[in-house]
Structure formats: structure tokens, C-alpha cells
Amino acid sequence: MNEETIFNNIKQALNDAPRNQYTAELHLQMIKYADDLKNITAKEFCAGVGLKSSFGTEFSKMRNLTARLKSAGLNTTQL
């Protein structure tokens, strides 16, 4: 899946998320696509999804957390 498609999928998921679940949905999407986006910077992620650059830190955290979750058995393709 290419980056543009992933960014559009994330945008759609965020648009569909209830207001009080926006951040949780953002984190879930970051984890879901962490492997596909492993070669982009946090800045590129934020630009692609249309987020403030301050969310770049969250992207980096979730990418690091994904490795730990996967080693504990998480299958990100099921998210």
C-alpha cells in the first residue's frame, strides 16, 4: 500500500471517530500502519495526514511501541 493511500485511510478513520475518541483512533492508526510507514519521518507523517507537527512525537512513540506490541503477539493486520 502506498503512503498516499495510507494517509487517506488514516484521515478517513479520524473523520469517522467520535470526538472523544480522536486521539485513541490516531494512536491506533499509527500502530496499524507503523510497518508501512517505517521509512518516513514524523514530520512527513504529520504533513501527509494533515496534523500539527506536534503530533510527530506521538507518531515516534507509537512506532516504537508497535515493535514491543508485535513481540508480545499483536497482529497489526487485524486492527
A tleap script that builds the chain and sets N, CA, C and O, in Angstrom:
source leaprc.protein.ff14SB
mol = sequence {
  NMET ASN GLU GLU THR ILE PHE ASN ASN ILE
  LYS GLN ALA LEU ASN ASP ALA PRO ARG ASN
  GLN TYR THR ALA GLU LEU HIE LEU GLN MET
  ILE LYS TYR ALA ASP ASP LEU LYS ASN ILE
  THR ALA LYS GLU PHE CYS ALA GLY VAL GLY
  LEU LYS SER SER PHE GLY THR GLU PHE SER
  LYS MET ARG ASN LEU THR ALA ARG LEU LYS
  SER ALA GLY LEU ASN THR THR GLN CLEU
}
set mol.1.N position { 0.849 -1.172 0.000 }
set mol.1.CA position { 0.000 0.000 0.000 }
set mol.1.C position { 0.898 1.240 0.000 }
set mol.1.O position { 1.869 1.302 0.754 }
set mol.2.N position { 0.582 2.207 -0.828 }
set mol.2.CA position { 1.431 3.393 -0.901 }
set mol.2.C position { 1.070 4.396 0.201 }
set mol.2.O position { 0.008 4.312 0.818 }
set mol.3.N position { 1.969 5.330 0.426 }
set mol.3.CA position { 1.800 6.296 1.517 }
set mol.3.C position { 0.542 7.143 1.352 }
set mol.3.O position { -0.160 7.406 2.329 }
set mol.4.N position { 0.257 7.561 0.150 }
set mol.4.CA position { -0.927 8.410 -0.077 }
set mol.4.C position { -2.206 7.676 0.330 }
set mol.4.O position { -3.088 8.259 0.961 }
set mol.5.N position { -2.300 6.409 -0.032 }
set mol.5.CA position { -3.463 5.605 0.338 }
set mol.5.C position { -3.561 5.462 1.846 }
set mol.5.O position { -4.643 5.580 2.420 }
set mol.6.N position { -2.422 5.208 2.488 }
set mol.6.CA position { -2.400 5.082 3.950 }
set mol.6.C position { -2.837 6.388 4.598 }
set mol.6.O position { -3.663 6.380 5.510 }
set mol.7.N position { -2.296 7.496 4.141 }
set mol.7.CA position { -2.669 8.793 4.700 }
set mol.7.C position { -4.170 9.041 4.534 }
set mol.7.O position { -4.820 9.532 5.457 }
set mol.8.N position { -4.713 8.712 3.391 }
set mol.8.CA position { -6.154 8.886 3.161 }
set mol.8.C position { -6.972 7.976 4.078 }
set mol.8.O position { -8.012 8.388 4.592 }
set mol.9.N position { -6.510 6.747 4.283 }
set mol.9.CA position { -7.203 5.833 5.197 }
set mol.9.C position { -7.200 6.381 6.617 }
set mol.9.O position { -8.211 6.316 7.316 }
set mol.10.N position { -6.072 6.915 7.038 }
set mol.10.CA position { -5.973 7.478 8.389 }
set mol.10.C position { -6.876 8.698 8.515 }
set mol.10.O position { -7.585 8.842 9.511 }
set mol.11.N position { -6.859 9.574 7.522 }
set mol.11.CA position { -7.728 10.756 7.548 }
set mol.11.C position { -9.193 10.347 7.683 }
set mol.11.O position { -9.944 10.936 8.461 }
set mol.12.N position { -9.589 9.334 6.920 }
set mol.12.CA position { -10.978 8.873 6.963 }
set mol.12.C position { -11.318 8.303 8.342 }
set mol.12.O position { -12.385 8.587 8.886 }
set mol.13.N position { -10.420 7.508 8.900 }
set mol.13.CA position { -10.657 6.939 10.228 }
set mol.13.C position { -10.787 8.039 11.279 }
set mol.13.O position { -11.625 7.949 12.176 }
set mol.14.N position { -9.966 9.065 11.167 }
set mol.14.CA position { -10.036 10.174 12.121 }
set mol.14.C position { -11.326 10.978 11.942 }
set mol.14.O position { -11.925 11.424 12.920 }
set mol.15.N position { -11.744 11.159 10.704 }
set mol.15.CA position { -13.002 11.871 10.442 }
set mol.15.C position { -14.207 11.107 10.986 }
set mol.15.O position { -15.185 11.707 11.432 }
set mol.16.N position { -14.125 9.776 10.944 }
set mol.16.CA position { -15.235 8.927 11.403 }
set mol.16.C position { -15.230 8.705 12.912 }
set mol.16.O position { -16.230 8.257 13.474 }
set mol.17.N position { -14.128 9.010 13.564 }
set mol.17.CA position { -14.008 8.759 15.002 }
set mol.17.C position { -14.872 9.727 15.798 }
set mol.17.O position { -14.962 10.908 15.464 }
set mol.18.N position { -15.514 9.218 16.864 }
set mol.18.CA position { -16.229 10.143 17.751 }
set mol.18.C position { -15.250 11.162 18.334 }
set mol.18.O position { -14.069 10.870 18.523 }
set mol.19.N position { -15.753 12.339 18.610 }
set mol.19.CA position { -14.892 13.432 19.072 }
set mol.19.C position { -14.046 13.035 20.280 }
set mol.19.O position { -12.870 13.393 20.360 }
set mol.20.N position { -14.632 12.306 21.210 }
set mol.20.CA position { -13.901 11.937 22.422 }
set mol.20.C position { -12.980 10.730 22.213 }
set mol.20.O position { -12.321 10.282 23.152 }
set mol.21.N position { -12.936 10.210 20.998 }
set mol.21.CA position { -12.065 9.068 20.685 }
set mol.21.C position { -11.014 9.397 19.630 }
set mol.21.O position { -10.328 8.500 19.140 }
set mol.22.N position { -10.882 10.664 19.278 }
set mol.22.CA position { -9.976 11.082 18.208 }
set mol.22.C position { -8.531 10.666 18.486 }
set mol.22.O position { -7.877 10.081 17.622 }
set mol.23.N position { -8.037 10.962 19.672 }
set mol.23.CA position { -6.637 10.658 19.988 }
set mol.23.C position { -6.406 9.156 20.040 }
set mol.23.O position { -5.380 8.670 19.564 }
set mol.24.N position { -7.346 8.422 20.610 }
set mol.24.CA position { -7.215 6.959 20.657 }
set mol.24.C position { -7.192 6.389 19.237 }
set mol.24.O position { -6.402 5.495 18.935 }
set mol.25.N position { -8.051 6.903 18.383 }
set mol.25.CA position { -8.079 6.436 16.988 }
set mol.25.C position { -6.781 6.787 16.274 }
set mol.25.O position { -6.265 5.988 15.492 }
set mol.26.N position { -6.256 7.969 16.536 }
set mol.26.CA position { -4.985 8.367 15.933 }
set mol.26.C position { -3.878 7.403 16.346 }
set mol.26.O position { -3.098 6.957 15.504 }
set mol.27.N position { -3.805 7.082 17.623 }
set mol.27.CA position { -2.784 6.142 18.099 }
set mol.27.C position { -2.965 4.771 17.457 }
set mol.27.O position { -1.989 4.147 17.041 }
set mol.28.N position { -4.201 4.301 17.375 }
set mol.28.CA position { -4.472 3.007 16.757 }
set mol.28.C position { -4.028 2.982 15.302 }
set mol.28.O position { -3.427 2.007 14.851 }
set mol.29.N position { -4.321 4.049 14.568 }
set mol.29.CA position { -3.923 4.121 13.162 }
set mol.29.C position { -2.405 4.172 13.013 }
set mol.29.O position { -1.846 3.582 12.088 }
set mol.30.N position { -1.756 4.867 13.910 }
set mol.30.CA position { -0.282 4.922 13.878 }
set mol.30.C position { 0.309 3.538 14.079 }
set mol.30.O position { 1.266 3.164 13.402 }
set mol.31.N position { -0.256 2.777 15.008 }
set mol.31.CA position { 0.217 1.413 15.259 }
set mol.31.C position { -0.093 0.525 14.060 }
set mol.31.O position { 0.755 -0.248 13.614 }
set mol.32.N position { -1.297 0.642 13.549 }
set mol.32.CA position { -1.732 -0.188 12.419 }
set mol.32.C position { -0.799 -0.058 11.211 }
set mol.32.O position { -0.479 -1.051 10.559 }
set mol.33.N position { -0.368 1.166 10.921 }
set mol.33.CA position { 0.434 1.405 9.726 }
set mol.33.C position { 1.921 1.637 10.012 }
set mol.33.O position { 2.656 2.072 9.126 }
set mol.34.N position { 2.364 1.356 11.219 }
set mol.34.CA position { 3.758 1.633 11.601 }
set mol.34.C position { 4.760 0.950 10.669 }
set mol.34.O position { 5.743 1.569 10.261 }
set mol.35.N position { 4.522 -0.304 10.334 }
set mol.35.CA position { 5.468 -1.022 9.456 }
set mol.35.C position { 5.502 -0.422 8.054 }
set mol.35.O position { 6.565 -0.315 7.444 }
set mol.36.N position { 4.348 -0.036 7.553 }
set mol.36.CA position { 4.279 0.543 6.208 }
set mol.36.C position { 4.900 1.937 6.144 }
set mol.36.O position { 5.311 2.397 5.078 }
set mol.37.N position { 4.962 2.600 7.298 }
set mol.37.CA position { 5.482 3.968 7.337 }
set mol.37.C position { 6.829 4.059 8.050 }
set mol.37.O position { 7.212 5.129 8.522 }
set mol.38.N position { 7.539 2.949 8.127 }
set mol.38.CA position { 8.797 2.934 8.884 }
set mol.38.C position { 9.895 3.778 8.252 }
set mol.38.O position { 10.868 4.116 8.926 }
set mol.39.N position { 9.766 4.122 6.987 }
set mol.39.CA position { 10.816 4.885 6.317 }
set mol.39.C position { 10.504 6.367 6.161 }
set mol.39.O position { 11.201 7.077 5.436 }
set mol.40.N position { 9.461 6.835 6.837 }
set mol.40.CA position { 9.160 8.260 6.764 }
set mol.40.C position { 9.429 8.905 8.121 }
set mol.40.O position { 9.466 8.234 9.152 }
set mol.41.N position { 9.612 10.196 8.094 }
set mol.41.CA position { 9.853 10.928 9.338 }
set mol.41.C position { 8.521 11.305 9.976 }
set mol.41.O position { 7.469 11.268 9.338 }
set mol.42.N position { 8.596 11.664 11.232 }
set mol.42.CA position { 7.402 12.123 11.932 }
set mol.42.C position { 6.833 13.371 11.260 }
set mol.42.O position { 5.617 13.546 11.181 }
set mol.43.N position { 7.710 14.221 10.785 }
set mol.43.CA position { 7.286 15.443 10.092 }
set mol.43.C position { 6.521 15.094 8.814 }
set mol.43.O position { 5.493 15.702 8.518 }
set mol.44.N position { 7.020 14.124 8.065 }
set mol.44.CA position { 6.349 13.690 6.845 }
set mol.44.C position { 4.988 13.071 7.151 }
set mol.44.O position { 4.022 13.271 6.414 }
set mol.45.N position { 4.926 12.316 8.250 }
set mol.45.CA position { 3.651 11.730 8.655 }
set mol.45.C position { 2.620 12.819 8.929 }
set mol.45.O position { 1.500 12.772 8.420 }
set mol.46.N position { 3.006 13.786 9.730 }
set mol.46.CA position { 2.085 14.868 10.086 }
set mol.46.C position { 1.624 15.633 8.851 }
set mol.46.O position { 0.445 15.962 8.727 }
set mol.47.N position { 2.532 15.912 7.953 }
set mol.47.CA position { 2.180 16.618 6.725 }
set mol.47.C position { 1.221 15.782 5.873 }
set mol.47.O position { 0.260 16.306 5.310 }
set mol.48.N position { 1.493 14.483 5.784 }
set mol.48.CA position { 0.665 13.601 4.964 }
set mol.48.C position { -0.750 13.444 5.481 }
set mol.48.O position { -1.694 13.326 4.699 }
set mol.49.N position { -0.899 13.441 6.793 }
set mol.49.CA position { -2.218 13.255 7.393 }
set mol.49.C position { -2.901 14.598 7.646 }
set mol.49.O position { -4.109 14.649 7.874 }
set mol.50.N position { -2.130 15.679 7.607 }
set mol.50.CA position { -2.693 16.998 7.844 }
set mol.50.C position { -2.797 17.348 9.314 }
set mol.50.O position { -3.733 18.026 9.740 }
set mol.51.N position { -1.829 16.882 10.085 }
set mol.51.CA position { -1.807 17.138 11.522 }
set mol.51.C position { -0.787 18.216 11.867 }
set mol.51.O position { 0.131 18.487 11.093 }
set mol.52.N position { -0.958 18.823 13.028 }
set mol.52.CA position { 0.044 19.751 13.530 }
set mol.52.C position { 1.335 18.985 13.757 }
set mol.52.O position { 1.308 17.800 14.090 }
set mol.53.N position { 2.459 19.652 13.580 }
set mol.53.CA position { 3.755 18.990 13.727 }
set mol.53.C position { 3.974 18.446 15.140 }
set mol.53.O position { 4.796 17.551 15.338 }
set mol.54.N position { 3.249 18.976 16.115 }
set mol.54.CA position { 3.400 18.489 17.490 }
set mol.54.C position { 2.977 17.025 17.632 }
set mol.54.O position { 3.386 16.363 18.586 }
set mol.55.N position { 2.171 16.509 16.711 }
set mol.55.CA position { 1.789 15.099 16.745 }
set mol.55.C position { 2.924 14.187 16.289 }
set mol.55.O position { 2.816 12.966 16.395 }
set mol.56.N position { 3.988 14.758 15.793 }
set mol.56.CA position { 5.138 13.960 15.365 }
set mol.56.C position { 5.725 13.146 16.499 }
set mol.56.O position { 6.169 12.017 16.289 }
set mol.57.N position { 5.734 13.705 17.694 }
set mol.57.CA position { 6.233 12.969 18.855 }
set mol.57.C position { 5.384 11.737 19.107 }
set mol.57.O position { 5.908 10.666 19.414 }
set mol.58.N position { 4.078 11.888 18.979 }
set mol.58.CA position { 3.172 10.746 19.169 }
set mol.58.C position { 3.436 9.663 18.121 }
set mol.58.O position { 3.409 8.472 18.431 }
set mol.59.N position { 3.688 10.078 16.895 }
set mol.59.CA position { 3.988 9.115 15.835 }
set mol.59.C position { 5.240 8.314 16.183 }
set mol.59.O position { 5.259 7.093 16.035 }
set mol.60.N position { 6.265 8.990 16.637 }
set mol.60.CA position { 7.505 8.303 17.014 }
set mol.60.C position { 7.275 7.339 18.170 }
set mol.60.O position { 7.788 6.220 18.160 }
set mol.61.N position { 6.512 7.766 19.157 }
set mol.61.CA position { 6.207 6.899 20.298 }
set mol.61.C position { 5.447 5.654 19.856 }
set mol.61.O position { 5.778 4.542 20.268 }
set mol.62.N position { 4.450 5.836 19.035 }
set mol.62.CA position { 3.632 4.699 18.599 }
set mol.62.C position { 4.428 3.744 17.725 }
set mol.62.O position { 4.226 2.531 17.786 }
set mol.63.N position { 5.320 4.274 16.922 }
set mol.63.CA position { 6.155 3.401 16.086 }
set mol.63.C position { 7.057 2.547 16.970 }
set mol.63.O position { 7.244 1.359 16.705 }
set mol.64.N position { 7.615 3.147 18.017 }
set mol.64.CA position { 8.447 2.383 18.951 }
set mol.64.C position { 7.618 1.382 19.739 }
set mol.64.O position { 8.063 0.259 19.975 }
set mol.65.N position { 6.438 1.770 20.142 }
set mol.65.CA position { 5.558 0.883 20.896 }
set mol.65.C position { 5.108 -0.304 20.052 }
set mol.65.O position { 4.919 -1.402 20.578 }
set mol.66.N position { 4.937 -0.098 18.773 }
set mol.66.CA position { 4.489 -1.165 17.880 }
set mol.66.C position { 5.438 -2.354 17.912 }
set mol.66.O position { 4.987 -3.499 17.933 }
set mol.67.N position { 6.726 -2.108 17.915 }
set mol.67.CA position { 7.695 -3.207 17.960 }
set mol.67.C position { 7.495 -4.042 19.221 }
set mol.67.O position { 7.557 -5.270 19.166 }
set mol.68.N position { 7.259 -3.396 20.338 }
set mol.68.CA position { 7.034 -4.117 21.599 }
set mol.68.C position { 5.723 -4.890 21.566 }
set mol.68.O position { 5.656 -6.032 22.021 }
set mol.69.N position { 4.691 -4.269 21.031 }
set mol.69.CA position { 3.393 -4.941 20.951 }
set mol.69.C position { 3.455 -6.158 20.030 }
set mol.69.O position { 2.874 -7.199 20.335 }
set mol.70.N position { 4.152 -6.028 18.917 }
set mol.70.CA position { 4.290 -7.144 17.999 }
set mol.70.C position { 5.086 -8.281 18.610 }
set mol.70.O position { 4.779 -9.449 18.371 }
set mol.71.N position { 6.098 -7.958 19.389 }
set mol.71.CA position { 6.876 -9.021 20.036 }
set mol.71.C position { 6.050 -9.732 21.107 }
set mol.71.O position { 6.358 -10.861 21.488 }
set mol.72.N position { 4.994 -9.062 21.592 }
set mol.72.CA position { 4.085 -9.673 22.565 }
set mol.72.C position { 2.923 -10.399 21.881 }
set mol.72.O position { 2.055 -10.958 22.552 }
set mol.73.N position { 2.910 -10.388 20.554 }
set mol.73.CA position { 1.919 -11.167 19.825 }
set mol.73.C position { 0.871 -10.373 19.050 }
set mol.73.O position { -0.001 -10.984 18.431 }
set mol.74.N position { 0.916 -9.056 19.055 }
set mol.74.CA position { -0.063 -8.274 18.317 }
set mol.74.C position { 0.106 -8.467 16.816 }
set mol.74.O position { 1.217 -8.395 16.291 }
set mol.75.N position { -0.992 -8.709 16.141 }
set mol.75.CA position { -1.009 -8.786 14.682 }
set mol.75.C position { -1.641 -7.499 14.172 }
set mol.75.O position { -2.861 -7.344 14.221 }
set mol.76.N position { -0.825 -6.585 13.688 }
set mol.76.CA position { -1.330 -5.277 13.286 }
set mol.76.C position { -2.268 -5.340 12.081 }
set mol.76.O position { -3.022 -4.395 11.844 }
set mol.77.N position { -2.237 -6.422 11.322 }
set mol.77.CA position { -3.139 -6.539 10.172 }
set mol.77.C position { -4.578 -6.771 10.612 }
set mol.77.O position { -5.497 -6.655 9.802 }
set mol.78.N position { -4.784 -7.096 11.875 }
set mol.78.CA position { -6.135 -7.325 12.376 }
set mol.78.C position { -6.743 -6.064 12.991 }
set mol.78.O position { -7.883 -6.092 13.454 }
set mol.79.N position { -6.001 -4.972 12.999 }
set mol.79.CA position { -6.531 -3.725 13.567 }
set mol.79.C position { -7.439 -3.030 12.578 }
set mol.79.O position { -7.978 -1.965 12.878 }
savepdb mol mol.pdb
quit
